[in-house]
Amino acid sequence: MLRSGVIAVVLVGAGLAVAAMQASVADWNRYDNPRFSYAIDIPPGFSDVSEAQNSDGGVSNSADGKAELRVWGGYLVDRSFKSDVEERVQSDSSNGWNISYDRRAASAASWSGSKNGRVFYARAMTGCDDSAIYFRLEYEHSQLKVYDAIVSRLVKSLHGMC
């Protein structure tokens, strides 16, 4: 009898966990950028993207103000995607970030680093019409495990709409 009661509690708990995950999926918002033809999902609890004056993207903040998501696009007028990413990674390193993850391919790149108890994760992809699209999420190192799933979702959701 006790065994079946434990199994029932585990199954109910599992059902609640699945329901919570489904609800959290629905809580994500989508940001579309018409200027650079890209889209990305915005995590639950983050503000709407505050659009930049030049309409290349903007900033969204967590409810507690401890995390910031930046999204933007840019034209690759006088440089290649490869050199643009190289310059951005080098800039982060020069600004004191300890780059601990750096993966690059012909049409996408991701890099991450830490500094003073903060972590960032950046993603770049080739976009439409000789452009590149990006996101950068910065948060407290103590929230690393919480933001792992968020980073994964952001990576999957960032895409061009060519």
C-alpha positions, 0 to 999 in steps of 0.5 A: 500500500505504501509503495503504491502511494509513493508511486502515485505521488511520483506520478502526480509530481511528474505530471505537475513538472510536465505542466509547469514546463509546458506553461513556461514554454508558452510564456516565452515571447517572440521578438521580430526585427523587420530591418534585419529580418530576424527573430528570437524568443524572449524568456519568461519574466524578461521585459519587451525588447526596448528598440534602439533608435536605428531599429537594429535590435534592442535590450530586454532585462530580467524582472530582477534586473540582474540579467540583460539580453541584447539582440541586434543585426548589422550589415557586413559592408566592409568585412566578412562574417568570420572577421566580424566575429573575430573582432567581437571575441577579441574585444570581449577578451580585451575588455577583461572577459575570460573567454572559456568557450569559443566555437565558430563555423562558416555561418554561426559562432558562439562564445562565452566568458566570465568576469567579476562574478558575471557570465555572458553567452554570445551567438552570431549567425549570418543573416539576410542580405549580407548581414549578421544577427546576434544575441548576448545574454549577461547574468550572474555566475550564481545563476549559471544552471538556471540560464543554461536552459535559457541559453539553449532556447535562445540559440535554437530560436535565433534565426533569419527570416529570409 
